[in-house]
């Protein structure tokens, strides 16, 4: 069996694996073997539906060393006035360029696509060749939070013969239907609904099966650049006030909603899901036009002319097209230690910012510290599923941020990091140290109050 030697074996060339490898070779002289099961880098983007776009601005997505997009502001559409959102094909092309034009030319990265990791530092290529990697430092698991898109597996419910049920990938290939049934309450379902309406399908031809409603983030509050800094800081201040004045968890979410920090499609329904989905006000307005919304739990089975759900059945046009938008998105596995002996497990260390988080972990790995100290910089921030997670993830990230504030060298790197959303808010002549000195007490106060609300 051929033996390869490298400092790091990175398993997974998705968004987090690429961001980690990019920062690692930029900050160290390490060598890397990168193994991935797809035929090109990009992870779940390779299997994404054709009309998918980033929810967050392209300006701080991808890898730290290379800009994604042109940092332009959209002049039309439902994202008008905000920074561009790269589409799926653009993201895939970007990661291919990062690999071919940056990582491989470094001479320190060996890339093995179409290869299955077998564990114990072994992998098998498509041709059947098996390799073992002699790892001098660590194995990096970049698959722990793998995204499973609807196109990557069959529906999680029974579909009877004669019922047309497709993943969103196939939606642009379909002939026109009188009725479209969108299954799922997450961002993929929102994308499918909005795509249909953008192409002239009236909202009264849509049925939306929503097992749960979701709290959403306003895209106006996550914009990069000094021009949007006042809006972003106003959102931070509104969150701080909501936390400070809330007398219960329920009251906190009411206040966050009233201040525009968290949005919901139907103001009469209390959301029971939170997944960091981001929408513009234009998207939200159109989603509110869909009146045929079914809230009867999850789909159990699709039968000709009938939908069987947890809490009953619904009749539907037998010729309806069902679009399966169910799935967990980013993995929901429990948090685990990031740095552990000969292993690194990539996870978010900032709320809902996986690529930035992977880059930070690589930067901390480059520091001359033991694992306990490194883990003190990189407390896992689990990706949320339910509203209460907004609180717990905020507490964990605030602890990370406060730790970073105490390290001038790391803060200097963060202030220049393209993937760091906060760095985009600072004007060229801003005193970052002064800004952070003002923010730190508010983070500590927020954590004290949030922990009290969780105990109540």
Protein Blocks (a to p, Z undefined) as FASTA:
>chain_A
ZZdddfbdcehjafklmmmmmmmmmmmccdcddddfbfbehijmlmpcfkbccfbdfklg
cjfkbcehjhpacfedjkgoiacdddfklmmmmmmmmmmmmmmmnopaccdehiacebjh
iacdfkopacddddfkbccdfklmcccdfklpccfbdcdehiacddfklmmmpccdfbdc
dedjbfklmmmmmmmmmnopafklpccddfbacddddfklmcghjklmmmmmmmmmmmmm
mmmmpcbfklmmmmmmmnomaccfblmbccfbdehiacdfklmmmmmmpmbdcdebjafb
dcehiacdfkbccdddfkbccddfbdjkjafbdcddfbgcjaccdddfbehilklmmmmm
mmmmmpccdfklmmmmmcccdddfbfklmmmmmmmmmmmmmmmmmmmklmmmmmmpmklm
klmmpcfkbcfklmmmmmmmmmmmmmmmmmmmmmZZ
